[in-house]
Amino acid sequence: MATEQRTLPLLTPYKMGKFDLSHRVVLAPLTRQRSYGNVPQPHAILYYSQRTTKGGLLIAEATGISDTAQGYKDTPGIWTKEQVEAWKPIVDAVHAKGGIFFLQIWHCGRVSNTGFDGVEIHGAHGYLIDQFLKDEVNDRTDQYGGSLENRCRFALEIVAAVSKEIGADRVGIRLSPFADHGECGDSNPEALGLHMVQSLNKYGILYCHMVEPRIKRSGEEIETPKSLLPMRNAFNGTFLAAGGYGREDGNNAVEENRADLVVYGRWFLANPDLPRRFEIDAPLNKYDRSTFYTSDRVVGYTDYPFLELNPTV
């Protein structure tokens, strides 16, 4: 008698607010530095389309809302009409394959004009919002510094503003309380993370995307007993976990209810058909770190091979 094949937890459907996801494998927002002159390029149409599945969630790379918000060469923007128009065919390509597409930005900007399904506010990895949150770098003496409540004020004001602009049901935020990118650390990350998610509940936003404690800096993993579980349990919306996940521990995170969705960066970059590979437990392409941030429109960008010529997932 044939045994019934078990569906992997990562490949089970999930209802995220008004969005019906067909699986729980999420494309992370990955800086690729291929938007020449800060304008999204046609080659991004293929890049995002390759990684789109029907009912799959993709988070676009961090995108600036003004020319002063840019920190790296050739990262995309959304503050000019040219940039807005350049994003549209990329969004259309993702939607044509049935994908759900969120744009990671610093503020609300012009996102409602491009057709994205929602916005992820970048509050992680040592950038501006994170610098307000962390007590090791925030030395302000006004209402935005000092106490935990004061340090979280700026982030929550942005959440409120974006939610008012496009609706809380289309807003997510990325946080990394345990990380210290650019020496942007906190003396009590557990308390910081817990206070933020409890405060976010008041706004009713769609999701919180949090980086695991094991990721202290980019590409660096450590052993730690610390966990996102207190934050996951305290947050009322959808909880996304990111940071060093593979197939097995991603499945475990969903099965053990430590996360609703699991976010993949490097492995999704190198395996455009990652959900399919997880489904059949196929070998994964190795990623080439040397091409992560080069400006080539093909190499290390759209040339990672699929398992088959016509992927079914």
N, C-alpha and C positions, 0 to 999 in steps of 0.2 A: 504494500500500500504506500503510495507516494506521500511523503511528508509535505505539509504546507510550507511554502517558502515565506520566511519572516521578512516583513518590510523593514528596511533600516530606519531607525528613528530620524535620521537626517533627511530621509526621503518621504516622510509623512507630510500631508498637507497641514497648513496652519492659517488661521484667519487672523490677520493683523489689521485690526480696525475694519475699514471697508475694503481692504485688499485681501483677496484669496490667493495665498501662496501655495504652489504645488509641492514645494519642498523647503527645507530649512538651511540650505547652503547659500550663503550670501557673498556677493563680490564686495570686497573691502574697497574703500576709497584709497586709491594708489596714485601718488604723485609720479608722473611719467615724463614730465618736461619735454613734451612734443607738441605743445601749442605755441607755434612760432609767433613771436610778438604778442603773446598773451591772447591769441585768437585760436579757438578750437579749430582743428584741421580735418579735412575730409578723411584722412586715414583713421581718425578716431571712430568713424562710422563702423568700419570693419572691426576694429578692436572691441568695441562694446557689443556689437551684434554677434560676434563669435562667442561671447560669454553669456549670451541671453538664452534663457529657456522660457517656455510658456509658464507663467506663474512664478518665475524666479525674481528675486530682489537683487538689484544692482545699486551700489552707491558710487556715484561719479567722484572723480578726483577733486581734491580741495580747490575751490574756485574763488578768486578774489572779487570783492564788490567795489573796489576802487583801486586806482593805480598805486596808492600808498599802502594797500593791503598785501601787495606781492612781496614774497621773500626769496623766491627762486626764479631762475631764468626759465622762460617759456612754459610757465604754468598758466592755465586758462583763467580768463576773467569773464565777468558778466555785467560790466558797467557801461559798455557802449552798445549802440545798435548793431554794429558789425559783429560783436561777440554774441549777442542774443540771437541774431540770425544764423550764425555759424553753429550754435548748439542745436538748432531746430532739426536738421536732418539726422543728427546723432540720436536725438530723442525719438524721432519718428522711426528710425531703424530698430530701436529696442522695442518700441510699442508694436511694430509690425510683426515681431516674433512673440508677442504676448508677454513681454517682460514688464516689471514694475521698476521705475527708475527714480531714485532720489539724488539730489545734487547736494554735495557737501559744501557749505559756504560759511562765511563769518557772520553774515547778517541777511535780512530778507531780500535786499537788492531788487533785481528785476526778474526773479525766478518765475513769477506767475505768468510772465510773457513767453516763456519758452516751452511750456507743455510738460515740464517735469511733474511727476506724481507727488513730490514732496521735497522737503528740505531737511538736511542734517546739519545742525550747527556744530562746528568744530571747536570743542572745548577741551581738547586733549593735547598731549605731546609738546608742551612747552611753548605753544603759541599764545596769542594775546589773552584769550579768556583764561587759559590755564595759568598764566602769570598772575592773574588776579586771585585765582583760587588757592594757590600754594603759598604757605607761610614762609618758606625759605627764600622766596624772591619778592613777595608783596610786602614792601616796607612803607606803604602809605599810612598816613595818620588821619585821613578823612573818613567818610562813611563807607569807603570801599576797601579799607584796610583794618588790620587788628583782629577783631573777633571773627569766628567762623561765619557768622551771619553776614558780617560786612564784606568778607572776602568773596562770598557767593553772590552778593548783590548784583554785580555787573552781569554775570552769566544769566541770572534769573530775569533781569531786565531785558536782556536780548531774547530770551525764551518768550517772555510776555509780548514783546514787540512783534516777533515773527509770528507767534500764534494769532495775534490780533490781525496781522496782515493776510495770512493765508488759511488760518484755522488750525487749532491744536491737533486735529486729526490728521494733519499732513506734516507734522513736525517731529523730528527726532534730534537727539544730541549725542555726541561722542565725548566720553570722559575717560581720563586715565589717572585716577587719584594716586595709584601706587608708583607710577613712573616718575623718572626725574630727567627727562630729556632736557638738554641744555642747562643742567643743574637746577631744574625747576621741580623741586621736590617738596614734600610736606611732612611735618613731624608726626602727624596722626592721620594717615590716608584713610584708615577705616572710618574715622569720625567724619572726615570730609566727604567721602563717597556716600555714606549713609545720610548725612544732612542734605546733600544735593538731591538724592532720589526722593527723599521725603518731601522736599520743597517742590520738586518737579510734579509730584502727585497733585498739587494744588492747581496746576495748569492743565492737567489732563492730556499731556502730549502723547503722541502715538508710541514712541519707543525711546529707550535708553540703550546706547551702544557703549559698552564698557570694556576696557582693555585689562586682561588678566594681570594679577600681581607679579607673575613670573617674567613679564616683559618690563624690564627697568628702562632700557634704552633700545633704540632701533637695532634689530638683529641680535639682541643680547637676551638670553634667557637665563634665569636663576632658579635654584630650588628654594621654595618658600612654603611654609604651612598656611600662609594667608590665602583668603578666598574671597570671591565676589558674592558668595551665597547670602550674606546679610543684606547686601544691596539688592540682589535679585528678589529676595523675599519681601523687601520693603516697598519695591516699586510696583505700582498698579498696572502699568502698561506692558507692552511687549519688551522683553529683555534680550538684547543681543550681546553675545560674548565673543571677544576676539583675542588673538595672541598665541601663536604657536600651535594651533590645532591641526591635527591630522584626522584621518577617517575614524579611527577607533575612539579616540578621546572626544571627538565631536559627537559621535553617536552616544557615548556615555553621558555627555553633558545634557543632551536632550532627554535621554531615557531617565536620567536621575533628576530631571526637572531643575537643573542648574542654569539652564538657558532655554529660551524659546527658539532662537535662531543662532547659528554659528557662522562667524564671519571669517572668510579665507582671503588672504592677500597673495603671498608668494606662490602658493600652490595653484590658485585660480589664475594667476598671471601666466604660469607655465603650462596650465592645462585648461584650455578654454571650454572643454567638455567635462569639467570636474564632477558635476553631479552624476553623469553617466559612468565615469570611471569608478566613483564610489559605489554605484549601484551594482556593478559586476566585479568589484574589487580588482580592477585592472591596475597595472603598474603606472606610476606617475612620471611624466617628464620632469627632469631636473631643471630647476630655474638657474639662470645665469645672472648672478648679481652684478656683473660688470656691465650689463646692458640695461639695468633698471632705469637709469637716468640719462642715457645717451639720447641724442636727438634724431636717431635714425627712424624713419617712418615705417620700417618693416622689421628690421633685425631686433630681436628681443621684445617685439611689440605684437605683430600679427603673424609671425612665422612659427610659433609653437604648434606642433602637429596635433591633429585630432586622432582619436583611435581609429576612425574609419572616415572615408571620404564624405559620407552622408550621415552624420550623427543623428540618431533618432531622438535624443533628449535635448 
